[in-house]
Amino acid sequence: MLLAAAMVLHGCSAIKLGYNNVQSVGYWWLDGYFDFNDAQAVRLKADMDQFHQWHRSSELPEYAQLLQRAQGLVANGDVTAPQACALVEEARKQIDDITARAEPTLVDIAMTFTPAQIEHLEAKYAKNNADYRKDWLRLSPQEVRKKRYEKTLERTEMIYGRLDEPQRALVRQQVEASSFDPHVSNVERLRRQQDTLQTLRTITTAGTTKEQALQAMHGLLERYKHSPQPQYRAYVRKQWDEGCEGFALAHNAATPAQRETAVKRLKGYERDFMELASQR
């Protein structure tokens, strides 16, 4: 889990270049889903600029502090799964802060969507679903495990450096024992898509008030965070526990040199975030 979080942090930039260009990249990514008109584009870009300024000054220092705590965890000997989970839980709380901050802006832009734009989103979902089927659902169980092993190995080595064969065998063993099922994940993906489309149609219905739209959007985001399907919530909980245990096992198998490498790389991310936070 910690490794996945670090991968996100790394991918957020390479690091500085990506972060300073995230507004333009983010806009074009969103435009691919909604095909904004000129008025929406002007409004959204202004909102994204304000959001980016807030995120730079308020959230990046929090990320840096989280990375400091991660360095302490990695440097101070072996770790337990609960320790790893506690750190990632902090990152999840920061994501909640971001979602809460963005919610009013999401409602404002959503209330301007036309039926054609919602149809555009539905078509984009269909394309994404075809890609997901190709990338995951058409693979054999052996191919799925191989793909996940390669991704997990890449993320682990991004932090710790190259793993030796016994360490790679440990990663492979964790992947083999994982409860991950792309078909289970796909059912939730499809549920969220239909939920999003229905919510947007509700928000854009004539006569819908701002308060009603806010309630609808908040409900949607809560259902993203906590699926209404109890089986999926149990699946996510199991995945979470497996991830924390997997990180602890991988870290505890790392050599002193690999742990030193991990601390240095996390320190580098921390430094980058603090430098970005100081920029205006």
LINMO-V335573 format. One record per residue. N is the residue number from 1. OMEGA is omega in whole degrees, -180 to 180 (999 if undefined). NEAR is the number of other C-alpha atoms within 10 Angstrom. Layout:
N | OMEGA | NEAR
N | OMEGA | NEAR
This chain:
1 | 178 | 22
2 | 180 | 23
3 | 178 | 22
4 | 178 | 16
5 | 178 | 15
6 | 179 | 20
7 | 177 | 16
8 | 180 | 12
9 | 180 | 18
10 | -178 | 16
11 | 179 | 12
12 | 175 | 16
13 | 167 | 17
14 | -11 | 12
15 | -171 | 16
16 | -177 | 16
17 | -179 | 11
18 | -177 | 14
19 | -178 | 17
20 | 178 | 16
21 | -173 | 12
22 | 180 | 16
23 | -179 | 16
24 | 179 | 12
25 | 180 | 13
26 | 180 | 13
27 | -177 | 15
28 | 176 | 14
29 | 179 | 12
30 | -180 | 13
31 | 177 | 14
32 | 179 | 13
33 | -169 | 17
34 | 178 | 20
35 | -175 | 18
36 | 171 | 20
37 | -173 | 13
38 | -178 | 9
39 | 178 | 9
40 | -179 | 16
41 | 180 | 15
42 | -178 | 11
43 | -177 | 13
44 | -180 | 19
45 | 177 | 15
46 | 179 | 12
47 | -180 | 15
48 | 178 | 18
49 | 178 | 13
50 | -180 | 12
51 | -179 | 16
52 | 178 | 17
53 | 177 | 14
54 | -178 | 15
55 | -179 | 16
56 | -175 | 21
57 | -173 | 16
58 | -172 | 12
59 | -178 | 19
60 | 175 | 20
61 | 177 | 19
62 | 177 | 20
63 | -179 | 19
64 | 179 | 22
65 | 177 | 15
66 | 179 | 19
67 | 174 | 25
68 | 179 | 18
69 | 177 | 14
70 | 178 | 20
71 | 179 | 20
72 | 180 | 12
73 | -178 | 17
74 | -173 | 20
75 | -170 | 16
76 | 174 | 9
77 | -178 | 12
78 | 179 | 14
79 | 176 | 18
80 | 177 | 16
81 | 178 | 17
82 | 177 | 13
83 | 179 | 14
84 | -180 | 23
85 | -179 | 20
86 | -180 | 13
87 | -180 | 19
88 | 176 | 21
89 | 176 | 14
90 | 179 | 14
91 | 178 | 17
92 | 178 | 13
93 | 178 | 11
94 | 176 | 16
95 | 177 | 13
96 | 178 | 15
97 | -180 | 11
98 | 180 | 15
99 | -180 | 15
100 | 180 | 13
101 | -175 | 14
102 | -171 | 14
103 | 179 | 14
104 | 178 | 16
105 | 178 | 16
106 | 180 | 17
107 | -178 | 22
108 | -178 | 17
109 | -178 | 15
110 | -179 | 21
111 | 179 | 20
112 | -177 | 15
113 | 176 | 19
114 | 175 | 17
115 | 180 | 13
116 | 180 | 11
117 | 177 | 17
118 | 175 | 21
119 | 177 | 14
120 | 178 | 16
121 | -180 | 21
122 | 178 | 18
123 | 178 | 13
124 | 176 | 15
125 | -179 | 17
126 | 178 | 14
127 | 179 | 12
128 | -179 | 12
129 | 177 | 16
130 | 178 | 12
131 | -179 | 12
132 | 178 | 15
133 | 180 | 15
134 | -174 | 11
135 | -173 | 13
136 | -170 | 17
137 | -180 | 17
138 | 179 | 12
139 | 173 | 14
140 | 177 | 10
141 | 178 | 14
142 | 179 | 10
143 | 177 | 12
144 | -180 | 19
145 | 179 | 19
146 | -179 | 15
147 | 180 | 16
148 | 177 | 17
149 | -179 | 20
150 | 179 | 14
151 | 180 | 12
152 | 178 | 19
153 | 180 | 17
154 | -178 | 16
155 | -180 | 19
156 | -178 | 24
157 | 176 | 16
158 | -179 | 17
159 | -171 | 21
160 | -173 | 22
161 | -174 | 18
162 | 178 | 14
163 | 176 | 19
164 | -174 | 10
165 | 177 | 9
166 | 178 | 10
167 | 177 | 18
168 | 178 | 18
169 | 177 | 13
170 | 177 | 15
171 | 180 | 21
172 | 179 | 19
173 | 179 | 13
174 | 180 | 20
175 | 180 | 22
176 | -177 | 17
177 | -175 | 10
178 | 177 | 16
179 | -178 | 13
180 | 179 | 18
181 | -178 | 15
182 | 179 | 17
183 | 176 | 12
184 | 178 | 12
185 | -178 | 13
186 | 178 | 16
187 | 178 | 11
188 | 177 | 16
189 | -178 | 16
190 | 177 | 14
191 | -179 | 15
192 | 179 | 17
193 | -180 | 15
194 | 177 | 14
195 | 180 | 15
196 | 180 | 20
197 | -180 | 15
198 | 180 | 15
199 | 179 | 18
200 | 177 | 22
201 | 176 | 17
202 | -178 | 17
203 | -176 | 25
204 | 176 | 20
205 | 180 | 14
206 | 178 | 9
207 | 178 | 9
208 | -180 | 12
209 | 178 | 13
210 | -180 | 14
211 | 178 | 10
212 | 179 | 14
213 | 178 | 23
214 | 179 | 19
215 | -180 | 13
216 | 180 | 18
217 | 179 | 22
218 | 178 | 18
219 | 179 | 13
220 | -178 | 19
221 | 176 | 17
222 | 179 | 14
223 | 171 | 16
224 | -177 | 16
225 | -179 | 11
226 | -178 | 13
227 | 176 | 18
228 | -180 | 13
229 | -177 | 11
230 | 179 | 10
231 | -180 | 11
232 | 178 | 16
233 | 178 | 14
234 | 178 | 12
235 | 179 | 16
236 | 179 | 17
237 | 179 | 12
238 | 177 | 14
239 | 179 | 17
240 | -179 | 15
241 | 179 | 16
242 | 179 | 20
243 | 179 | 22
244 | 178 | 22
245 | 179 | 21
246 | 178 | 24
247 | -179 | 23
248 | -180 | 22
249 | -179 | 19
250 | -179 | 19
251 | -177 | 21
252 | 176 | 16
253 | -178 | 16
254 | 177 | 19
255 | 176 | 14
256 | 180 | 12
257 | 179 | 11
258 | 178 | 18
259 | 177 | 22
260 | 176 | 18
261 | 180 | 18
262 | -180 | 24
263 | -179 | 22
264 | -178 | 15
265 | 176 | 19
266 | 177 | 24
267 | 177 | 17
268 | 177 | 14
269 | 179 | 23
270 | -179 | 23
271 | 180 | 15
272 | -180 | 17
273 | 179 | 25
274 | 178 | 18
275 | 178 | 14
276 | -180 | 19
277 | -178 | 20
278 | -179 | 11
279 | 178 | 10
280 | 999 | 7
